[in-house]
Amino acid sequence: MRLSAQRETFGFDYSQVGAQLAKHWDFSTVFCDAIEQQLDPLSYEQPSKAAILIRLSVFASFAWGAKLPPAMIVARFPAALTDYIALNKEGLVDEFAQMIEEGEELGRLMSS
């Protein structure tokens, strides 16, 4: 909805603005492509692997915000994205669990 409103109102969206800023600031092609393609990387002729990682990170963030457990998040990663980058899911559940634990601990330390 937000994306549609941006495109309808302005004729562009935040990923396009971000990509143009990155190009203006002479960021590497890897960064520029990742920013530009982040919303739908597989729709590009040469998908950016960095954009796919951004998309998976956004997916994981929303899933974690919905209180899904790490095993369910990893199991529900979009297959087209994980297949394209040949993501090895082995050990990811444990990594997620550890990151979550460390993040929660950091949150506790910051609030005390």
C-alpha angles and dihedrals in degrees: 000000000000090000093050091049091051092049094044095046101037105017092240140055137230094268091057092047091048092050092050091049091049090051091047090052091049096245115170120273089249091061095041093050092045092052094045096046099038096107097054112358096171091061090071124088090236107026116212112238088208089055089052090053089050090051091050091047091052089048091051092047093053092044092050089047087055087056095246113160118247093253091056093046093054092043091053098048107131104267095214090060097043091045093051093056093034090236112196103219093190109118094009094111091056091046091051092048091051093047091049092049092049091047092051091048090051089050091052091049093049094049096050 
